[in-house]
């Protein structure tokens, strides 16, 4: 079926080879301030304004008024809102981006996205200092972005549109593959159990991790078999997770379910302040246990973690889980620490 569609598209392009040019319409959105710096918050609009002037001066782009763009997107600047506003305003291209500041350093990133295919067609970035040279950085970044857009996004014509049917189909399939995200890893778990009379036990186990995500939704499974050093047939840990990124690559919610030693459900918030670094924190409740004499006390369980991809797709994840239980009428404190080497990749 796919090859039949391509043949039709190629045939149509042969018989519709007119050359009526139409310049592309562009919608620019305020940049996201990832660091939340109030001192440089004006850059969210001043950088797009600089880019807008450069685009208009080329004569091959039409830039939509920023008031119309802001109203259509309800003030949002994420990709999902930008594409929805772009379709509403009949724009061909939306430009989004972000900047991150740390002390006197700044990192700026811009993306031009095709509204019809949701494909990033041009991307540019700059890094420098926030002093007087910042004006030169913005000017140079705008010039590079406009130059590439002029080359890679020339005016549309009927013949190019028909030819692009084949190219867009192939690109769409490639982008669809990139929406599939996988994670796998192997690590180490340590469990510490303290009794009221200062008696403590310690156990260790290997941990295995595997997960899958599609778009903003992700799932994960991890397990640690029998803990060596703790005398119980029940002491093992299986963790099933499901989450959703409600702000792309920045904020997510995740629910963790631990079993079979205890049956615990936790709600977590995940924050990615910078690329490849994710912090997590959560709280939950143990509502059942596997041992007849072990009961939950009603004290909430806590969880915290950090994940750092320090080598491209490879990195480390460290998590700590804290809970309290009633065993034979005594309050027992449990701390589970895991260190996992992980790999994340797209398909």
PyMOL commands that set and color helices and strands:
alter all, ss='L'
color gray80, all
select helices_A, chain A and resi 2-15+43-58+66-72+79-88+134-152+158-178
alter helices_A, ss='H'
color red, helices_A
select strands_A, chain A and resi 24-28+32-33+61-63+93-102+105-114+119-129+180-194+200-214+217-224+237-247+251-260+262-274+277-289+294-296+301-311+314-327+330-346
alter strands_A, ss='S'
color yellow, strands_A
deselect
rebuild
show_as cartoon
